[in-house]
């Protein structure tokens, strides 16, 4: 292993993340110490003039109206698809110990799918709420 997380072929070692000192040393030259003008540095996101009417601002995030709409649509799609899937699982004979719909005790087939559906609805709801919040924040920025 050569210095700075580089292997014998000169490729960056997976453990040397971009922006770390190991990622800036190549072939024995420390670019940070040498004052390399192409040195990586974090940049602050500064919106260009005219963007305020199209963007939603959150302390650490900038989200366009298009992405806000996408998130809202994902949330709606989740609530259109998963309840229908839940009905299909409920009406499946494999969901019940007797093989008759609604009779006997629920099987692991039903419980696993109920957990999957519940988690998906929770995630979809969260994504949709974030989309609505971003959309409303974008409207407040314009006024």
C-alpha positions in Angstrom: 0.0 0.0 0.0 1.4 3.4 -1.0 0.9 6.6 1.0 -2.5 8.4 1.2 -4.6 5.4 0.7 -3.5 4.7 -2.9 -3.0 1.2 -4.1 -0.2 -0.1 -6.3 -2.2 0.9 -9.5 -2.5 4.5 -8.3 -6.2 4.4 -7.7 -7.6 5.9 -4.6 -8.3 3.5 -1.8 -12.1 3.2 -0.9 -11.3 4.4 2.6 -9.8 7.7 1.4 -13.0 9.8 1.0 -13.1 12.8 -1.3 -12.1 15.9 0.7 -9.9 14.1 3.1 -6.1 14.6 3.3 -5.6 11.1 1.9 -7.6 12.0 -1.2 -5.3 15.1 -1.9 -2.0 13.2 -1.8 -1.1 11.6 -5.1 2.2 10.1 -6.2 3.9 11.5 -3.0 2.8 15.1 -3.6 0.6 16.7 -0.9 -1.5 19.1 -2.9 -2.9 20.8 0.2 0.5 21.5 1.6 1.8 22.7 -1.8 -1.1 25.2 -2.0 -2.6 23.6 -5.1 -5.2 26.0 -6.7 -7.4 23.0 -7.5 -7.6 22.0 -3.9 -11.0 20.8 -2.8 -12.9 23.1 -0.5 -16.5 23.1 0.6 -18.6 25.8 -1.1 -21.5 27.6 0.3 -24.7 27.4 -1.8 -25.6 30.9 -2.8 -28.8 31.3 -4.9 -28.6 33.3 -8.1 -30.8 36.3 -8.5 -34.3 35.4 -9.7 -34.2 31.9 -8.1 -36.2 32.9 -5.0 -39.5 32.5 -6.9 -38.7 28.9 -7.9 -37.0 27.5 -4.8 -38.0 26.5 -1.3 -35.4 27.2 1.4 -34.7 25.1 4.5 -31.8 25.9 6.8 -29.6 23.2 5.1 -31.5 22.5 1.9 -32.7 24.1 -1.3 -35.5 22.3 -3.1 -37.0 23.4 -6.5 -40.7 23.5 -7.1 -40.3 20.7 -9.6 -38.8 18.4 -6.9 -41.5 19.5 -4.4 -44.1 18.4 -6.9 -42.4 15.1 -7.5 -42.4 14.4 -3.7 -46.1 15.2 -3.5 -46.8 12.9 -6.4 -44.8 10.1 -4.7 -46.9 10.6 -1.5 -50.1 10.4 -3.5 -49.0 7.4 -5.5 -48.1 5.6 -2.3 -51.7 6.1 -0.9 -53.2 5.0 -4.3 -51.2 1.8 -4.6 -50.6 0.3 -1.1 -54.2 0.2 0.2 -55.2 -1.7 -2.9 -52.3 -4.1 -2.3 -53.5 -4.5 1.3 -57.0 -5.5 0.1 -55.4 -8.1 -2.2 -53.3 -9.5 0.6 -56.4 -9.7 2.9 -58.3 -11.6 0.2 -55.5 -14.1 -0.4 -56.1 -17.5 1.0 -52.5 -17.8 2.1 -53.1 -15.0 4.6 -55.3 -17.2 6.8 -54.6 -20.4 8.6 -57.8 -22.2 7.4 -57.3 -21.1 3.8 -60.6 -19.3 3.8 -60.6 -15.5 3.7 -61.2 -13.9 7.1 -61.4 -17.3 8.8 -58.9 -18.6 11.3 -55.8 -16.8 12.5 -53.6 -14.6 10.3 -50.4 -16.3 9.0 -46.9 -14.9 8.8 -47.7 -14.1 5.1 -50.3 -11.6 6.3 -48.1 -10.1 9.1 -45.1 -9.6 6.8 -47.1 -7.9 4.2 -49.0 -5.8 6.8 -45.6 -4.6 8.1 -44.4 -3.9 4.6 -47.6 -1.9 3.8 -47.5 0.0 7.0 -43.8 1.0 6.5 -44.4 2.0 2.9 -47.4 4.2 3.9 -45.4 5.8 6.6 -42.5 6.6 4.3 -44.8 7.7 1.5 -46.7 10.0 3.9 -43.4 11.5 5.1 -42.2 12.1 1.6 -45.5 13.7 0.6 -45.5 16.0 3.7 -42.0 17.1 2.9 -43.1 17.9 -0.6 -46.0 20.0 0.6 -43.8 21.8 3.1 -41.3 22.6 0.3 -44.1 23.7 -2.0 -45.5 26.1 0.6 -42.0 27.4 1.5 -41.5 28.2 -2.1 -44.7 30.2 -2.2 -43.7 32.1 0.9 -40.3 33.0 -0.7 -42.1 34.6 -3.7 -44.3 36.9 -1.5 
